[in-house]
Amino acid sequence: VFKASFYRSIQRNKQEAKNRSTHIKNHFEYNWEIAAKYNPKYAKYIEGEKNRLGEKSDEFQMSYNLQWMIERGMLIDPDKFEANNLECALNVMDYDMLATHVAGIDVGGSEGGDSTIVTIVEVDWSMPVICETKTDEETGEEIVYTAFNTYIKSWLEIKDLPDYEEQYHIIMEYLSHFKIARTVIDATREKSLADRISANSRCEVIPYVFSPKGKSDLYKHLVAEIGTGRARVPGGESTVHSVEYTKFIQQLSDMQKGYRGAYLTCSHPDVKGAHDDYPDSWALAVWGASFEGDTIQTECKDRKALFRK
């Protein structure tokens, strides 16, 4: 975890003031509560940020409560997660052509034994749980912020199959079981799979590269959606006893978070057999559902292409 010069300067200035080693006060800090007392517009803005990020989220605490998140810790508390994010009346489904869905695909390969995971989430873009309009003070432009509940509908795991040609056919057949409006696919190591899926799908396909900033943005969004309870997971009896759910919860519970400068880092622990395929796939799907897309019926442009070698 990286502590930058800005952090060290603050700590030094605080210590000098405490020791009275200088007559010049060179450190001032005021959290959002102080600023909100004197600026009603700012107070209103903060209420929106609480809804968007979650008041207990790292991003809110760092940005508005002046807390430094510099220690590694768990991405989630498993007990709190299952209490706040599970829908006990819902089970996964293997077919749904009525609701609108977004797919997140984490592409695995032969190295490290990673699986390719496809996570399908349901979203209703016609019913945002937050819809706020703000005016940019500099440009005067109106900015609309929306947030939506998402529900995991299904998982697909492709393991021990490093051949992307074979993976492509399995993925396309699986996606054809749902009305998919958008697919977000990991293009960090292998962009050709994303290109091929895009060429043969009617839905929007977004290749996503796991750069330090890209992965930080992705997981900051997921953490906020988990913290506010908007990212929902099926918790019905048949689901929680499934292999997919067991792996999903295990990998999510094992995930460690930390900070490298302003970037949030999230990864599996450095132990043999640990993976983060399910969380990465879910994070891609939840991010892909965060902005509206085209809800036309999506299917393979050329059904024969699914089986063409």
Backbone torsions as a table, in degrees:
resi	resn	phi	psi	omega
1	VAL	NA	134.3	-171.0
2	PHE	-102.9	123.8	174.2
3	LYS	-101.7	113.1	-174.5
4	ALA	-80.1	173.3	-178.5
5	SER	-62.9	-30.6	178.6
6	PHE	-61.3	-44.4	177.8
7	TYR	-62.2	-46.3	-178.4
8	ARG	-64.4	-36.8	178.4
9	SER	-64.0	-41.4	178.6
10	ILE	-62.1	-46.6	-179.1
11	GLN	-63.4	-38.4	179.2
12	ARG	-65.7	-43.6	179.9
13	ASN	-64.7	-38.7	176.8
14	LYS	-63.0	-42.8	-178.7
15	GLN	-66.7	-39.1	177.9
16	GLU	-63.4	-40.6	177.9
17	ALA	-66.1	-39.2	179.7
18	LYS	-65.7	-39.7	-179.4
19	ASN	-85.0	-5.2	-177.3
20	ARG	54.6	39.2	-178.9
21	SER	-82.4	-6.9	176.4
22	THR	-143.6	148.8	179.0
23	HIS	-86.9	-7.0	-178.3
24	ILE	-99.2	121.7	176.1
25	LYS	-82.6	116.2	-175.3
26	ASN	-120.5	18.4	174.6
27	HIS	-136.8	123.8	177.4
28	PHE	-132.1	134.5	175.6
29	GLU	-145.3	139.0	-179.5
30	TYR	-139.6	124.6	179.5
31	ASN	-80.6	-178.3	-173.6
32	TRP	-61.8	-30.5	-177.2
33	GLU	-64.8	-38.6	178.5
34	ILE	-67.5	-46.6	-179.3
35	ALA	-63.3	-37.8	-177.6
36	ALA	-66.8	-26.5	178.8
37	LYS	-62.8	-31.5	-173.6
38	TYR	-106.9	-3.0	-178.1
39	ASN	-141.1	95.7	-178.6
40	PRO	-58.5	-34.2	179.4
41	LYS	-65.7	-38.3	178.2
42	TYR	-67.5	-39.2	178.2
43	ALA	-59.8	-41.5	178.5
44	LYS	-66.1	-39.6	178.6
45	TYR	-62.0	-41.5	-178.9
46	ILE	-63.8	-37.1	177.6
47	GLU	-60.7	-37.8	176.5
48	GLY	-66.9	-38.4	178.2
49	GLU	-67.0	-34.4	175.9
50	LYS	-61.3	-42.5	179.7
51	ASN	-69.0	-38.8	-175.8
52	ARG	-72.9	-46.0	-173.1
53	LEU	-99.3	-25.1	-170.1
54	GLY	88.9	125.0	-173.6
55	GLU	-62.0	-28.5	-177.5
56	LYS	-92.6	1.7	-178.0
57	SER	-70.7	154.2	177.6
58	ASP	-58.6	-42.3	-175.6
59	GLU	-63.5	-41.4	178.2
60	PHE	-67.1	-44.4	-178.2
61	GLN	-63.2	-37.5	179.5
62	MET	-72.7	-44.6	-173.0
63	SER	-76.9	-36.4	-169.8
64	TYR	-120.6	-18.8	179.7
65	ASN	-110.3	5.0	173.4
66	LEU	59.2	36.1	177.1
67	GLN	-98.2	136.7	178.0
68	TRP	-94.4	117.3	179.1
69	MET	-97.2	89.4	-172.1
70	ILE	-117.5	-2.6	179.7
71	GLU	-101.6	149.5	174.5
72	ARG	-76.9	148.5	178.6
73	GLY	-160.6	-173.8	179.4
74	MET	-76.7	145.7	175.6
75	LEU	-66.4	-40.3	179.6
76	ILE	-135.9	160.6	165.9
77	ASP	-96.2	112.9	-173.7
78	PRO	-55.4	-40.7	-178.8
79	ASP	-66.0	-45.2	178.6
80	LYS	-65.7	-37.8	-179.2
81	PHE	-62.3	-48.3	-178.2
82	GLU	-67.9	-27.9	178.5
83	ALA	-75.9	-35.4	-171.7
84	ASN	-101.5	-20.9	-171.1
85	ASN	-118.6	-5.7	-179.6
86	LEU	-87.9	140.0	171.8
87	GLU	-105.5	96.8	-171.3
88	CYS	-68.2	-15.0	179.7
89	ALA	-91.3	-4.4	-176.0
90	LEU	-107.1	145.3	172.2
91	ASN	-125.0	160.0	177.5
92	VAL	-66.6	155.8	179.3
93	MET	-129.8	150.5	179.9
94	ASP	-106.0	8.1	179.6
95	TYR	-161.8	130.9	176.0
96	ASP	-164.0	108.5	178.7
97	MET	-103.8	9.6	-178.3
98	LEU	-101.1	-51.9	-179.4
99	ALA	-75.1	162.7	177.4
100	THR	-92.5	138.6	-175.7
101	HIS	-133.0	156.0	171.4
102	VAL	-124.6	137.0	179.3
103	ALA	-107.3	137.3	172.7
104	GLY	-116.9	127.6	-175.7
105	ILE	-121.7	115.1	172.2
106	ASP	-96.9	117.5	-172.5
107	VAL	-88.5	120.7	176.5
108	GLY	-98.3	168.1	178.9
109	GLY	-143.6	-164.8	-176.8
110	SER	-76.5	-26.1	-176.7
111	GLU	-75.0	127.9	174.7
112	GLY	77.8	-1.3	178.2
113	GLY	71.9	20.8	179.4
114	ASP	-69.2	141.1	175.9
115	SER	-92.7	157.4	166.8
116	THR	-87.9	125.9	-178.9
117	ILE	-118.0	130.6	172.2
118	VAL	-111.2	122.4	176.4
119	THR	-112.9	127.2	177.4
120	ILE	-103.5	124.8	174.4
121	VAL	-117.7	144.1	175.6
122	GLU	-92.4	139.7	176.9
123	VAL	-144.1	144.9	175.9
124	ASP	-117.1	98.1	-177.1
125	TRP	-70.8	-12.0	177.9
126	SER	-83.0	-8.6	-177.3
127	MET	-130.8	72.4	177.0
128	PRO	-67.7	145.6	176.1
129	VAL	-86.7	-18.3	172.5
130	ILE	-135.3	133.3	174.7
131	CYS	-145.1	102.3	-176.3
132	GLU	-124.3	141.0	176.9
133	THR	-112.2	126.0	178.4
134	LYS	-124.2	153.6	178.5
135	THR	-107.4	124.8	176.8
136	ASP	-68.9	119.0	-175.1
137	GLU	-65.0	-26.5	-178.8
138	GLU	-83.5	-43.6	-175.0
139	THR	-100.7	-18.1	-175.9
140	GLY	77.5	2.1	-178.7
141	GLU	-75.6	139.2	176.4
142	GLU	-82.1	128.8	179.8
143	ILE	-114.7	124.1	-179.6
144	VAL	-101.8	123.2	176.2
145	TYR	-107.6	128.5	177.6
146	THR	-128.2	152.8	175.0
147	ALA	-139.5	147.8	-174.0
148	PHE	-132.1	148.6	168.9
149	ASN	-73.8	143.0	174.4
150	THR	-127.1	149.5	-177.8
151	TYR	-132.5	124.2	174.1
152	ILE	-64.1	125.9	-178.5
153	LYS	-99.9	-35.9	-175.1
154	SER	-165.8	157.4	173.3
155	TRP	-125.8	147.1	169.5
156	LEU	-130.4	128.0	174.6
157	GLU	-113.7	128.0	174.3
158	ILE	-114.0	110.4	-176.4
159	LYS	-122.4	156.3	178.6
160	ASP	55.6	37.4	179.4
161	LEU	-141.3	80.6	-175.9
162	PRO	-72.7	-12.5	-177.9
163	ASP	-75.8	112.6	-178.2
164	TYR	-69.4	-23.4	175.4
165	GLU	-62.8	-45.2	178.5
166	GLU	-70.3	-38.9	178.4
167	GLN	-60.2	-40.3	-178.2
168	TYR	-56.2	-48.6	-177.7
169	HIS	-64.9	-39.8	178.8
170	ILE	-65.3	-43.2	-179.4
171	ILE	-64.3	-46.2	-177.8
172	MET	-64.3	-39.2	177.2
173	GLU	-64.4	-41.7	179.3
174	TYR	-65.1	-45.3	-180.0
175	LEU	-62.9	-28.2	-178.6
176	SER	-68.5	-8.1	178.9
177	HIS	-85.8	-3.1	-176.0
178	PHE	-135.2	156.1	172.5
179	LYS	-83.8	100.9	-174.5
180	ILE	-99.8	124.3	177.5
181	ALA	-95.1	-27.2	-177.6
182	ARG	-154.6	142.8	174.1
183	THR	-124.1	127.9	175.9
184	VAL	-113.2	120.7	-172.3
185	ILE	-125.5	135.2	175.9
186	ASP	-59.5	120.3	179.4
187	ALA	-120.1	27.2	-175.9
188	THR	-68.1	-49.0	-177.7
189	ARG	-103.6	-28.8	-171.2
190	GLU	-140.7	96.9	-179.3
191	LYS	-85.5	-19.1	-176.2
192	SER	-62.8	-32.9	178.5
193	LEU	-65.7	-41.8	177.3
194	ALA	-63.1	-42.1	179.7
195	ASP	-61.7	-40.1	-177.2
196	ARG	-71.8	-41.2	177.0
197	ILE	-62.7	-41.1	178.9
198	SER	-62.8	-40.0	-177.2
199	ALA	-67.7	-24.4	-175.0
200	ASN	-116.3	17.5	177.5
201	SER	-124.0	150.1	175.3
202	ARG	-89.2	-14.3	179.3
203	CYS	-82.2	164.5	175.1
204	GLU	-69.8	134.2	177.4
205	VAL	-121.9	123.2	-178.0
206	ILE	-113.6	113.5	172.5
207	PRO	-73.9	134.2	-177.2
208	TYR	-124.8	123.7	-178.9
209	VAL	-98.4	129.5	-179.4
210	PHE	-82.6	65.2	169.9
211	SER	-74.9	166.5	177.7
212	PRO	-54.2	-45.0	179.0
213	LYS	-70.1	-41.8	-178.5
214	GLY	-61.5	-44.0	-179.5
215	LYS	-71.5	-34.7	176.6
216	SER	-61.8	-48.1	179.1
217	ASP	-60.8	-41.5	-177.9
218	LEU	-61.5	-47.5	-176.0
219	TYR	-80.2	-27.3	172.4
220	LYS	-61.1	-40.3	178.1
221	HIS	-66.7	-44.4	-179.3
222	LEU	-63.3	-43.6	179.5
223	VAL	-59.6	-41.2	178.6
224	ALA	-64.4	-42.4	-179.0
225	GLU	-68.2	-35.5	175.6
226	ILE	-67.3	-46.4	-176.4
227	GLY	-63.8	-32.7	179.2
228	THR	-88.0	-5.1	179.7
229	GLY	80.8	9.1	-178.6
230	ARG	-80.6	-23.6	177.7
231	ALA	-89.9	105.2	-171.6
232	ARG	-105.2	150.0	-176.7
233	VAL	-130.4	134.8	178.3
234	PRO	-65.1	135.5	-177.7
235	GLY	-129.6	23.5	177.0
236	GLY	-65.5	162.7	-172.5
237	GLU	-58.8	-44.2	-178.0
238	SER	-69.4	-28.6	-179.8
239	THR	-73.7	-47.8	-174.5
240	VAL	-67.5	-15.2	176.8
241	HIS	-98.4	6.0	-178.8
242	SER	-84.4	157.4	177.9
243	VAL	-63.6	-40.4	-177.4
244	GLU	-63.4	-45.2	-179.8
245	TYR	-64.8	-41.8	179.7
246	THR	-59.4	-45.2	178.3
247	LYS	-66.8	-41.2	-179.7
248	PHE	-58.5	-51.1	-178.6
249	ILE	-66.4	-39.5	-179.9
250	GLN	-62.9	-48.8	-178.9
251	GLN	-66.2	-39.3	179.1
252	LEU	-65.1	-40.5	-179.8
253	SER	-69.0	-29.3	-179.5
254	ASP	-79.8	-18.7	-173.9
255	MET	-60.0	135.3	177.8
256	GLN	-110.2	142.5	178.0
257	LYS	-122.2	152.3	177.0
258	GLY	-160.1	-172.8	179.4
259	TYR	-132.4	136.7	171.8
260	ARG	-119.8	94.9	-169.7
261	GLY	66.6	-129.8	179.8
262	ALA	-85.1	-6.2	-174.9
263	TYR	-89.5	130.3	172.0
264	LEU	-77.6	132.0	176.1
265	THR	-112.5	132.3	179.3
266	CYS	-134.4	126.8	-178.5
267	SER	-159.6	164.4	176.2
268	HIS	-73.8	157.1	178.5
269	PRO	-63.9	154.1	-177.3
270	ASP	-83.2	66.2	177.4
271	VAL	-133.1	155.0	-178.4
272	LYS	-62.9	133.4	176.8
273	GLY	87.9	-2.5	-179.9
274	ALA	-83.9	140.4	-178.7
275	HIS	-139.5	160.2	175.5
276	ASP	-132.1	27.1	-176.0
277	ASP	-65.1	-45.4	-179.4
278	TYR	-64.9	-47.8	177.9
279	PRO	-61.6	-41.6	179.5
280	ASP	-61.9	-42.6	179.3
281	SER	-63.4	-43.0	179.1
282	TRP	-64.5	-42.9	-179.7
283	ALA	-60.5	-40.4	177.6
284	LEU	-63.1	-43.2	-178.5
285	ALA	-67.2	-43.6	-178.9
286	VAL	-65.3	-41.1	176.0
287	TRP	-62.6	-42.6	-179.4
288	GLY	-64.7	-23.1	179.4
289	ALA	-89.4	-1.0	-172.5
290	SER	-81.1	-10.2	177.7
291	PHE	-137.6	145.2	-171.3
292	GLU	-64.6	148.8	177.2
293	GLY	-136.0	-174.0	179.4
294	ASP	-80.8	127.3	-176.7
295	THR	-101.7	24.8	175.8
296	ILE	-66.3	156.7	176.2
297	GLN	-60.9	128.9	-177.3
298	THR	-112.2	133.3	177.3
299	GLU	-150.4	171.2	178.3
300	CYS	-62.7	133.3	178.9
301	LYS	-60.9	-37.9	-177.8
302	ASP	-131.3	99.4	-176.5
303	ARG	-56.4	-32.5	179.7
304	LYS	-66.5	-24.4	-178.4
305	ALA	-66.5	-21.9	178.9
306	LEU	-62.9	-31.3	-172.2
307	PHE	-116.4	5.0	-179.0
308	ARG	-80.7	128.4	178.9
309	LYS	-91.3	NA	NA
